[in-house]
Amino acid sequence: MGNAQAYPIYRTFDAASIISVAFDLVRCGEGYEGETGYLDAELGDVDDVLKARNLFPDAWFSHRRSNFRGADLSDDAAVLTGLLPMQLDAEEVLEGDVLSRAVEVLRPAVWGQLAWMALRWPAIPELGLGPEYARTGVQACFNIDANHEPVAGHTVYVHVYPGDEDRARHLARMIGKDVIGPPEHGW
């Protein structure tokens, strides 16, 4: 952690629009297709856990030191109640149907994130910037900031080399957005 800065470029309370904006930003990178991303969420309700399990049966669900594959979770509400809150951790190719399913998990979650790490940002010759292959990515945060501190609402962050606000601003403008606040501690 800390080898990047996370610049906020979009903030709202609408989970679907956060995912849409984040994915638009991901497509600004080179070679992202088929790359694995990460879905993390804290679920505080049995129905939310069961829905997430059905949507992501291969994901890991954890409670304290116990880890379960989604397919191995009990259907018994009393058992699941004793395991709340549970954290969902999934590694998926974050595009298409997976993003639609992610909305269903993230909308009711206590907190969550989608993270596309190690994207390849293209060169920006007009700014004198070469391509960037490290400290890069897009993070869509739900009820947390880039460092998992609780906040109200959802935010899309672009991760770039420390001090590279010009690249962050350029990438945001490529999708009709702009940097909307100071950078946060990144990956």
Protein Blocks (a to p, Z undefined) as FASTA:
>chain_A
ZZaccddfbdcfbfklmmmmmmmmmmmpghkgopacddddddfbfklmmmmmmmmmmbcc
dehjbccdfklpcfblklmmmmpccddddddddehjlmmmmmmmmmmpmbdcdddehiac
dddfknopacdfehiacdddehiafkopacedjdddddddehilmmmmmmmmmnopacfb
dcdddZZ
